[in-house]
Amino acid sequence: MITKKEKHVGLRGRLVTAMGEMVNPTKSKKATVPTKSGGQYSYNYESLDQVLAVVRPPLTDQGIGLTQKQVWSENTSSYALQTIVFDDEETLLLDERPMRDCPDAQAAGSWETYMRRYALRSVFGLAGEDDDGQATLPLEQRLAAHKAKKAPGKWDKFKALKAEAVSLGIKEEAIKAWMEATITENGAAKDMKRYTPGDVNVCEGHVQILIDDMKAVRAKEEASQDEG
């Protein structure tokens, strides 16, 4: 708790002390999001109450109050969320961010919760558990980890296109060789396990071109035979 001596320290000084005692919140919540292709992906996040549990005790120990409220902003002609700390003598506005219009009360409440959580993380310099772990890795490893991620079932379309190409007489070895040469030229690794979703999209595009070209050749051959 704040001592009589510390009470005479300004709000900003005690705010710095409080921030030094804060730890990063744990991401114990999990959200699952459906994709347009019919699949889904999930991610972990920390709830608003978990962030407040990290922020409030150090602030209270320093005699600092915290509030987040929506106010009308004349500059943006919209409501804005303000994050404010205060004591019995001073008030500090730490953050202000515009709020978007929501179609109903439930959506509005969800958006406010989302914005409050990220505003607190921003103003107090907090990172989620996953973010903090990634930040300790060397840049090369962080980039490699990101590059290794690909959407679930992302290769399914490519496999179907490759099967169609082979059925048209295009050799599988030729497809693989062309694909590797093109992706490597664009800076991606030859190891298909490390292809990003963008790399896979490029592969799909190249195989589709092969299919279209082969179909065009077949159509010309059939047209010549009909004429003969």
N, C-alpha and C positions, 0 to 999 in steps of 0.2 A: 504493500500500500504506500501511497505518497506520504512523505514525512513533512513536518513543518518547514524544514529547510528547503525541500524540493518544491514546495508550494509556491515559493517566490520565483522559481524558474519560469520563464515565459512558456506560453502554450506551444510554440514551435520547438523549443528545446525538449519539452516533455514528450512531444509527438515523436521526435527522433528516437528518444529512449524507448518509447513504446514499440516503435517499428523494429527496433533491434531485438525485441523479445518475441516477435511474431515468427511463427514457423509456417511452412507451406502446407496448405490443406491437403488432405488425402482424397483421392478420387475413388470413392467407394460406390458411386451410383453408375448404372449402366443404361445407355439408351440404344435402342435398335431402330434403324431407319431403313424403310423399304426403298429400293431403287426402281427406276423406270423400266428396267429390263426384267423385273419380277424377282430379283434377288434382294439381298439386304446386307447391311454392314452395321457394326456396333462400335461404340466408343465409350470410354469411361469419363466421368466428370464429377466434380464436387458440387454438392447442393449449397444453396444460399445459407442454410443454417450451419453447415460445416465451415464456411468461410467466416461467418459471424463468430463462431466459436473460437476461431483463431485470432480474430481482430479485437473483439470486445474486451476480454480480460486484461490484456496489456494496456489498452486505453483507459479502462476503469481504474487500474492500479495507479495510473498517472493523473487521475482526476480529470479525464477527458471524456466528453460525451460524443456520441456519433448519431447522426440522423441522415436519412436519404429521403428526399421529397421531390414531387413533381411541381414545377412552376411554369407559368406561361412566359415564353420568350418572345419579346417584340422583334428581336433581330431575325429569328427564323420563322415567326408566325406559327409556332407550334409549341407543344409542351416539351419541357426538358427535365431530365433527372439530375438533381444536384446531390452531391455527397459532401456533407459538412461535418466538421469537428468543432467543439466549443468547450469552454470552461465558464466559470462565473464572471469572467472579465472580457473574454475575446471570442470571436467566431472566425473560422477560416473555411472558405469555399475551396475544396480540394479538386473537385471535378464537376463538369457539367456536360451532358451529352443529350442530343435531341432524341425524343421518343417518337415512334412512328404511330400512325393511326391503325387501330385494330378493329376488325368487324364486329367483335362481341366481347363481353366482359371476361370470358375465360381466356381468350387469346390475349387480351390486354394484360391480364394478371400474369400470364406466363411470360410475356415479353418484358414486363416490369421486373419480374424475378430474375430473368436472364441478364438484363441490363444492370441491375443492382449488384449481382454477383461479379460481373466482369468489371464494373466500376471499382469495386472494393479491391479486386486483384490488381487492378491498374494503379490506383493511387497509393497502395501500400507495398507495391513491388513484389507481389506474391506470385508464385508459379504453382501450377497443379503438380501432383506427384509424378505423372508421366513426363510433363514438360521439364521438370527439374532433372529427372534422370537422363533425358536426352541431352540436356544442356551441358552435362559433365563429360560427354563423349567428344573426342576430336572431331573437327569439321568433316574430315573424310569419312569417318564412320557414320556420322549423322546423315550425310548425303547418301551413302551406300544403303543405309537402313531405309531411307525414304524411297530410294530407287527400287528396292526389292519388293515394295508393296504393289499389289495389283488387285483389281476388283475380283470378287468371287465369280468364277465361270467366265472370266474374260477371254480365255482361249477357246471357248466353245464355238464361237462364230468362226474363228480362224480355222479350227479343225474341220468344220463343215465346208468352208470355202476350199480348203486344201483337198478334201475328198472329192469335191466337184471338179476341181482342176485335174486331179489324177484320172477321174472318169473320162475326161475329155482328151486324155493322151499326154498330158504334161507330166514329166517325170518328177517324182517326189524329191529326188536328189537335186534337181535343178531349182526347185522351189526353195529348198533349204539353203543352197549356196547363194542364190540371189538375195534371199532374205538377210542372211548373215552379212553379206557384203554391204548391203544398203544400210542396215542398222549400225554396223561398225563405222561406216562413213559418217553417220550422223552422231557418233560419239557414244553409242550404247555398247554394252558388253556382248560378246558372242553367246554367253551363257543365257539360255532362254529363261531360266529360273529368276534371273535378275531384270528381266524386261519390265519396264513400267507400263501402265495402261496405254500411255501415248505411243510407246514402242509397238505394242500389240496392234494398235489402230493402224500404224504405218504398215505393218505386215499384212493386215487384212486388205488394206488399200492396194498393195502390190499384187497380192494373189487375185483380187477382183479384176485388176487390169489384165493379168494373164488370162483369166477366164473370158473376159470380154473380147480380147484379141483373138483367142482361139475360136470363140463362137463366130467372130466375124470371118475368120479364115474358112471355117466349116460352111458358113452361109454362102460364101463366094464359090466354094467348090461345088456345093449342091446346085447353085444357080448355073454354073458352067455345065454340069452334067445334064441339067434340064434342057439347056439350049442345044447341047449336042444330040 
